[in-house]
């Protein structure tokens, strides 16, 4: 078994943040944990990402190193100045609900999903179904259906929370 190449001098927080900035500049958005974990990327069938990471090793730290140095993946992204998905509903958001497509490359928050669902309800008079939501939307006003399901666990949970939270 071949030992992975190591970065000369190892990784520290400034080097991790610099790597996140370099990735963002090159690819247009911050890395995901899978981007810097070739085994996970391959397990998800994304061999191109894993191969890119391996070919450029040790340019990028592995995700476990990022978590060890910064405490968590989200902490590393936040330290690099990127918005992150946090647990629970975030009451405020700098994201405009009518942002043009491609204007925002960060993760959706639960609060943003709720706001997008409310906007749908205000526009159509009914809460969205997952099949309505799955229709292609190039406006950048809503996340993918699978993102909603990942954030809330189920589509119905998201709609229920959006309905309950409407008084906020």
C-alpha positions, 0 to 999 in steps of 0.5 A, a space after each residue: 500500500 502506498 502512503 499518501 503524499 503529505 504537504 510539507 510542514 503539514 496543515 494548519 488553520 491558515 493553510 486550510 483556509 488558503 486551500 478553501 480559497 484556492 478551491 473556490 477560486 478555481 471551481 466557483 464555490 467552496 469544496 464539500 467534504 466529499 470533494 476532499 474525501 476521495 473514498 467518500 466521493 468514489 463511494 457516491 460514484 463521483 470518480 472524477 472528483 476523487 481522481 482530481 483530488 488524488 492527482 493533485 495531492 497534497 494540494 488539498 487537505 483531506 476532509 478529516 484533517 480539516 475537521 481535526 484542525 478547525 473542529 468541523 467542516 462548517 467551522 472551516 468554511 465559516 473561517 474562510 468566509 463562506 456561509 454554512 448550513 447550520 443545524 436548526 432553523 436560522 432566523 435570518 438570511 442574507 440570501 435574496 429569495 429572488 436571487 438570479 440563478 448562479 448568484 449564490 453557491 452556498 448551502 441552503 438553510 432551513 429558514 431559506 427553504 421555508 421562505 421559498 415555500 412561503 413565496 410559492 404559497 403566496 404566488 400559487 395559493 397552495 403549499 408546494 408538492 414535491 412533484 411541483 417543486 421538482 419541475 426545473 427552476 432556473 430562477 435560483 429562488 428555490 433549492 432542489 427537492 433532494 436538498 429540502 428532503 436532506 435538510 428536513 428528513 422528509 418533504 412533508 416535514 418541511 411543508 409542516 414546519 413552513 406552515 407552522 412557522 408562518 407566524 414568525 
